[in-house]
Amino acid sequence: MTEPGDSLSLDMVTAALRADSADAAIYARVLTESLGDALPPGYVTIDRVRTVSDRVHGRPGEIAKITVRLGERVLSLGVQSGREPSAEVCREVRGVVLSRQPVGIQEWAAELARALVSHAEQNAQAAQALRRLVAGP
């Protein structure tokens, strides 16, 4: 991330994360596909709600919550049909939540962008994942 001409700006990452945030369900799907595929295993957790029909037909179900863990920062986005998305930013150390702050979806996306850029500056694998997120597949 520190090589000249190869760095990602916070603005680029924020723009990529905000691109589809108007519809929370679509935004959750985009985040699931982009972040889930881009970041190493264990960074992104996706909770789903599966109906009986989903189970019978082998569908994964609807996304209920996305949790992104980047060091001490834990960012969660809950999505329920017919409700406003619930977003929160937490600080967690060794499994203990030290602070929990509910935020709006735009502020959540901005905080996620900051956390991704900060984490990528310290981790080469995360930096490559972040480049894939911004540039696309």
C-alpha positions, 0 to 999 in steps of 0.5 A, spaced: 500 500 500 505 504 500 508 503 493 508 510 489 502 510 484 499 503 488 496 506 494 488 507 495 485 513 498 480 513 503 476 517 498 476 511 493 474 506 498 469 510 501 466 511 494 466 504 493 463 502 499 457 507 499 456 506 491 450 501 493 448 504 500 441 506 498 437 500 498 440 496 505 438 489 502 442 490 496 448 494 500 448 488 504 449 483 498 454 487 495 458 487 501 457 480 502 460 479 495 465 484 495 468 484 502 467 476 503 470 474 497 476 480 498 478 479 505 481 473 508 477 468 512 474 470 519 474 477 517 467 477 515 461 474 518 454 473 515 448 471 519 442 469 514 435 468 516 433 461 512 426 460 511 423 452 510 423 454 502 430 456 502 432 450 506 428 445 501 431 449 495 438 449 497 438 457 497 442 461 502 437 465 505 436 473 506 442 476 509 440 479 516 447 481 519 454 483 516 460 483 521 466 485 519 472 484 524 478 489 523 483 488 529 479 492 535 474 495 530 468 491 529 463 493 525 456 490 524 450 492 519 443 489 521 438 488 515 431 486 516 426 487 511 421 493 512 426 496 517 431 501 517 438 498 517 441 498 524 449 499 524 454 500 529 461 500 531 464 497 536 471 496 540 473 489 542 479 487 545 480 479 546 472 478 545 470 483 550 466 489 547 469 496 550 464 500 547 458 500 542 456 506 538 450 506 533 451 510 527 447 511 521 449 507 514 453 513 511 457 514 517 458 506 518 460 506 511 465 511 512 468 508 518 469 501 515 473 505 509 477 508 515 478 501 518 480 498 512 485 503 509 488 503 516 488 495 517 491 495 509 497 499 511 499 494 516 497 488 513 499 486 505 494 481 504 488 486 507 491 491 502 491 486 496 483 485 498 482 492 498 485 493 491 480 488 489 474 491 492 475 498 489 478 496 482 472 490 482 474 483 480 
